[in-house]
């Protein structure tokens, strides 16, 4: 027997879009406080879409405020 899942909708906090300026400040402060962080930990810490976090990290990188490595 195959179970079928029913999608109820998105998580409530994902219905809203983050203010990228404020999110950028939160991400920068988190990185300053914690040091090295994987993307997944930053994402789990802040209520935002993954694309918003990606955009903010690119903005911070372009400003020379963060560096990334694989």
Secondary structure by P-SEA (a helix, b strand, c coil): cbbbbbbcccccccccccaaaaaaaaaaaaaaacccccaaaaaaaccccaaaaaaaaaaaaaaccccccc
